[in-house]
Amino acid sequence: MLPKEVYSHGEVITGILEVMTDKEFDSKVTSITFNGRIKATAKGVPIVSGGEMHTQIGELDTNIVESTIVLAEDKHYPEGKYTFNFSFELPTSKHTFLENLYIKSGLFPTHKGSASSVEYMLYAAVEISSLTTLKAQIPITIIVPLDEYPKVVKNEKSLKDVVFLETDSDLFCIGKPYEVRYRIKEGAKVKKIQFEFVNTEFVSLNRLGAISSHSLYETEIIPQERVSEWQTIVLEPDVVIPQSFKCEVLESTLQLNVTAELGRFNKVQVKLHLLAHHCPDTE
């Protein structure tokens, strides 16, 4: 049992392992393991060899972290219920702000994409013999909140000098609303403006690569006619936005695509590159 499901780097995971049995048995080892794994798949460019098409595939499946606590050894379990307290101290991740947020060491945030994943689990094991082990597992969600804000970059974009956009920052705080201001050129006609959050993952394995993008949330507005002053739209995605991060083999990014429909066959689009992170409460 755990008091919560989401943990941050540097926190201590505390919990209780319960063993219940309706008949007595002897156990060699009772343990619990905290494990984190990163998985990724990438493909090369298809080539023809021997008259057949071949595609080189690269795969990664390795531990980020693994720590085991032995709770009991050579224990006799009579019929009944038994509890064990345990705790794990999570590593602290370190950041540096360059063109993007790079996580240099420690834990990566939990991530699940089409070509990659970062997952954390707690595994409980009661080993009865070399052939028999009772097992249970619980998924753990890891986030890496910002210790400090990166340099705030104010976005100012225009769509063919017809629609003008402004945001105060390229930092998207997960779970909080994001404001975008827009203004339409006086006299211009805009049928609608669409806003779409897109997550993209980049995988790089031994010169093999994979890129995958998918839409997370979208909404649209129909501007009022003859309104040329600045307006504000508050975007509040009803889905969990993946955290932005980058390591040697994997990068997860967030962008906001803004599309203005000027006519039936006339659409213009601008892409705002954002950093999605768990921000500390400032209130």
N, C-alpha and C positions, 0 to 999 in steps of 0.2 A: 504494500500500500504506500502511495506517495501523497503528500499534501497538495501537490499541484502537478501540471503537465508541462509547463513551459519554464525553462531555466536560462539564465544568462551566464556568460563566461565569468569565471571567478567565484560563482556561487557554490554552495555546498548542497548536494542532494542528500536529503535524509529520508529514511523510510523504514518500514517494518515488513519483514518477510514472515509470512504465516505458513506453517506446515501442519496440515490436518490429515489424520489417518484413522481408519476404522479397524486397523490391525497393526500389531507391533512389527517392526523391522529394524534392521541395523544398517546404518549409513557410513560409508567410508569418509565422504566429504560433503558438507553443506556449504555452498558458496553463492555469491552474487557477483556479477560482472557488468561493468559499464563499458559499452563498446560503441565506437563510431566508425563508420565506413564511408568511403567515397567510391562511387562507381561511375564509369564513363565509357562511352562507345563512340568511335570515330571511323570514318571511311575515307579511303583514298579515291583518286580518279580512276574509273574503270579503264582497263587496258586489255588489248587482245594479245593472247599468248597461245601458240599452238592451235590457232583457229577457234579458240574459245575466249569468251569474255570473263575477265577476272577482276574482282574488286578487293583490295587489301583492307582488312578490318583490324582496327586497334581496340583493345579493351583494357580497362583498368578496374581493378576490384581490390582495394587495399584498406587496411585499418588506418584511421586517423589517430585514434586513441583506444587503449584497452587497459582496464585496471580491474583486478579481481580481489575480492575480500573473502577469506575463508572464515565462515561463521562457526563451524563446528567440524571436528574430526573424530572418526571412530565413535559415533554417537548411536546409542540405542534409543529408538523411538517407540515407547509403549503407545497403545491406542490413546488418541486425544489430540489436542491442539497445542502447537508450540510457536513462539514468536521470537524473532531475532531483530534487533535494531542494527541499522547500518548507515554509513555516511560516506560520500565521495566528494572530494573537493575538485571542482572543474578547473582546468587550466585557464589562464588569462590570455586573451588574444591581444595582439599589438597592431596598431594601425599607423599608417602614414598616408598623407593626402598628396597625391600627385595629380595626374589627369583624371584619375578615378580613385575610389577607395580600395586599397589593397590590404588584405589581411595577411600579414607577414608570418605570424606564428600563432599557435594556440588552436582554438576550435573554429571551424567554419560554421556558418549558420545552417540550420536544416534547410534542405533544398530538394525539390523533386521536379525534374524536367523530363522531356522526351528522350534525351540522349545522356542524361547524367542525374545523379542523386547524391545527397549527403544525408545519411540517416544515423540516428542514435538509438540504442536499445539498452534496457536493463535485463539481463538474463539471470534467472535463479535456477540453481541446479542442486539436486539431492542425489548424489551418486550412491547407488546401492551395490553395484558390482561393476566390473569392467564392461559388461554388456547391457546393464540397465541403469538409466539415469532419469529421474523425474525432472521435467523442465517446465519453465514458464517464462514469458517475456512481456515487457511493457515498453512501448515506444516513448521516447523523450524528445521534446522539441527544444532546440537550442537557438537562442537569438544572440546577436552580438551588438548591443546598443552602443551608440556613440559616446565616447568619453569626452569629446569636445566636438563642436561643430566645425565642418570644413569651411573654407573661405566661401562666403555667400556670393553666388554669381547670379545677377539679375538678368533674366531672359527678356530680350526685346526682339520680336520677330514681326515680319509683315508678309502677307500673302498677296503678292503682285500689287503691293501698295493699295490694296482695296480693304483688307482686314488687317488691323494692327493688334498685336498681342503683347502682354506684359505679365511677368510673374516676379515675385520678390526674391525667389531663390530657386536653385535647381535641386534643392534638398526636399525630398518627399518623405514626410514622417508617417510611417506605417500606422494605420488605424486612426489617422487624423485627416480632416478635410484639407484640400489643396485648392487655393484660389487662383483663378486666371482672369485677368482683365482683358477686355477686347473693345475695339472701336472700329466702326465702319466708316469708310471715306464718305464724306458728304455727297449725296446724290447717287451713290452706288447702290445697286440692288443685290442683296445676298439672300438666297432662298433659305438656306440653313447652314449651321456650323456644327460639325461633329467633333467630339472629343473622345479619344480612344487611348487607353493605357495598354501598352504592349510589352511583354517580357521576352527577352532574347537571351539564349544561352549559347556560349561559344566553347567548344571542346577542342583541345589540341593535344594529340598523343603521337609522339615520334613522327612528326611531319604529316600526320593525318589530322583532318579536321572535321568538325560538324557544327552547323549553325541551325538553330531551331527557334522560331518565333511563334507566339500565340497571343491572341487577344484576351485580356483579362476583364476589361470593363469598358463599356462605351455608352455615351449619351449624346443627345443633340438638342439644339435650341433653334427656334425660328425667330430671327431678329425682328424687332419692330421696325416698321418702315420709317424712313427719314429720321433715324436716330443716329447722330454722329458723335455723341459724347461717350466717354468711357463707361462700360458696363462691367459687372463682375459676375462670374459664375463660380459657384462652389462645388467642386467635384468631390464626391464621397463614395468611393468604390465599395460595393457590398460584398467583395471577395477579399481574401487575404493576398496582399501584394508581396511577392518574394523579395527578400532582402538582396540588395546589390552587393556583390563581393567578387574578388578575383584572386585566384591562386595560380599555381604553375600550369595546371591542366584545364581549369574551368573558370569561366567568367559568366556572371549573371547580371544583366542590365535591365533598366526600365526606361521607356520613352513614352512621351505623350504625343500622339499624332493628332493634329488639328487640321480638319479638312473643311474648306468653305465651298459650298455649291453656288456658283455664280449664275449658272444656267443649266439647261437640260444636259448638255454634253461638255460643260465647262466646270471642272473642279480643280482647286489648287490646294496643296497640302504643305505643312511645315511640321518638322519633327523636333520636339524638345527633349534633350537627353537629361534624365533625372537620376539622382542618387536616392534609392529607397532604403531607408534605415529606421531602426527603432530609436526614437529620440527621447532624451530625458524630459520629464515634465518640468516646465519652467514656471509654472504657477506657484 
